Amino acid sequence: MDFSFTAEAGLAGLFLASFLSATLLPGGSEVVLFAVIKQHPDQVMAALLLATLGNTLGGMTTYGMARLLPGKVGADDTVMKRLDALRKHGAPLLLLAWAPVIGDALCAAAGWLRLPAVACAAWMAAGKAARYVLVVAGAGMA
C-alpha cells in the first residue's frame, strides 16, 4: 500500500489538520507534520509555518467564539478564581495554548476575559511554533 502524496496536498492537509486540532475537535497535527516532512524533507520550513499558522488560527477561532459570550454575567466566584492566573499573567500564559486539555480552555478563557487579541495571537503562535519545532527536531530534520 502506497501512502505517498504531493507536497501541495500534504501541506494543505497539514494546515487543515493543524487548524482543526486547535479547536475543540480532537486532532493529531503533529503526526501529520511528521508524515509531511518525512515524505517531503524539502518542505520543512513551509510545513512548520503552515502548521503554526493553522494551529494559531484554530486557537484564535476558539478565542473569538468565547469573546462573543457575555462577559462575567452569571459567573460564580469559583469560575472567576480559576481564571485569576490568566487575568494576572495575561496573554503570555497562552504560550501553553498548545498543551492538551488546558490549551483550548486557555484560548477560550482569554477570549472570554477579553485579553488583547494581537498579544494573545502572538504568544499563542510562539508556543505552538516551539512545539512544532520539537516535532521537526524529533524527526531529525532540524
C-alpha positions in Angstrom: 0.0 0.0 0.0 1.5 3.3 -1.1 0.7 6.4 1.1 2.6 8.9 -1.0 1.2 12.3 -1.6 2.3 15.5 -3.3 3.9 18.2 -1.3 1.0 20.6 -2.1 -1.6 18.0 -0.9 0.4 17.3 2.2 0.8 20.9 3.1 -2.9 21.6 2.6 -3.8 18.6 4.7 -1.3 19.7 7.4 -2.9 23.2 7.5 -6.4 21.8 7.9 -5.3 19.2 10.5 -3.5 21.9 12.4 -6.5 24.3 12.3 -8.9 21.6 13.4 -6.8 20.2 16.2 -6.6 23.7 17.8 -10.4 23.9 18.0 -12.4 21.8 20.4 -12.2 18.9 17.8 -9.6 16.3 18.5 -6.7 16.0 16.1 -3.2 15.0 15.7 -1.4 17.7 13.7 2.0 16.5 15.0 1.6 13.2 13.2 0.6 14.9 10.0 3.5 17.3 10.3 5.9 14.3 10.8 4.5 12.5 7.8 4.7 15.5 5.6 8.3 16.3 6.4 9.4 12.7 6.2 7.9 12.4 2.7 8.9 15.9 1.6 12.0 17.0 3.5 12.5 19.9 1.2 9.2 21.4 2.6 10.2 21.6 6.3 10.0 25.4 6.6 6.7 25.6 4.7 5.3 22.8 6.8 6.5 24.4 10.0 5.0 27.7 9.1 1.7 26.3 7.9 1.3 24.1 10.9 1.9 27.0 13.2 -0.4 29.3 11.3 -3.2 26.8 11.1 -3.0 25.9 14.8 -2.8 29.6 15.8 -5.8 30.4 13.7 -7.7 27.5 15.2 -6.8 28.7 18.7 -7.9 32.3 17.8 -11.2 30.9 16.5 -11.8 29.4 20.0 -10.7 32.8 21.4 -13.1 34.6 19.1 -16.1 32.4 19.9 -15.5 32.8 23.6 -15.2 36.6 23.2 -18.7 36.6 21.7 -20.1 35.2 25.0 -21.4 37.7 27.5 -18.7 38.7 29.9 -18.8 37.8 33.5 -22.6 37.8 33.6 -23.6 34.8 35.8 -20.0 33.7 36.5 -19.7 32.5 40.0 -16.8 33.1 42.3 -15.3 29.6 41.7 -15.1 30.2 38.0 -13.6 33.7 38.5 -11.0 32.3 41.0 -9.9 29.7 38.4 -9.3 32.5 35.9 -7.2 34.6 38.3 -3.9 33.2 36.9 -4.9 34.1 33.3 -6.1 37.5 34.4 -2.9 38.1 36.4 -0.4 36.9 33.9 -2.4 37.8 30.8 -1.5 36.8 27.2 1.9 35.3 27.9 0.2 32.4 29.6 -1.0 31.5 26.1 2.4 30.0 25.5 0.7 27.0 26.9 -2.1 27.0 24.3 -0.5 24.0 22.6 -1.0 21.8 25.6 -3.6 19.1 25.5 -6.8 19.7 27.5 -5.7 23.1 29.0 -4.8 24.7 25.7 -8.3 25.0 24.4 -9.5 26.2 27.8 -6.8 28.9 27.9 -7.8 30.2 24.5 -11.4 30.3 25.4 -10.8 31.9 28.8 -8.5 34.6 27.1 -11.3 35.4 24.7 -14.0 35.5 27.4 -11.8 37.7 29.6 -11.3 40.0 26.5 -7.5 39.9 26.7 -5.9 41.8 23.8 -6.3 39.7 20.6 -2.9 40.6 19.0 -0.9 39.8 22.1 -2.9 36.6 22.5 -2.2 35.5 18.9 1.5 36.3 19.2 2.0 34.4 22.4 -0.2 31.5 21.2 1.9 31.3 17.9 5.2 31.3 19.8 4.1 28.4 22.0 2.6 26.4 19.1 5.7 27.1 16.9 8.0 25.8 19.7 6.0 22.6 19.9 6.3 22.1 16.1 10.0 22.8 16.1 10.4 20.0 18.6 8.4 17.7 16.3 10.7 18.7 13.4 13.8 18.1 15.5 12.4 14.8 16.7 12.0 13.8 13.0 15.7 14.5 12.5 15.0 17.4 10.2 16.4 20.3 12.3 
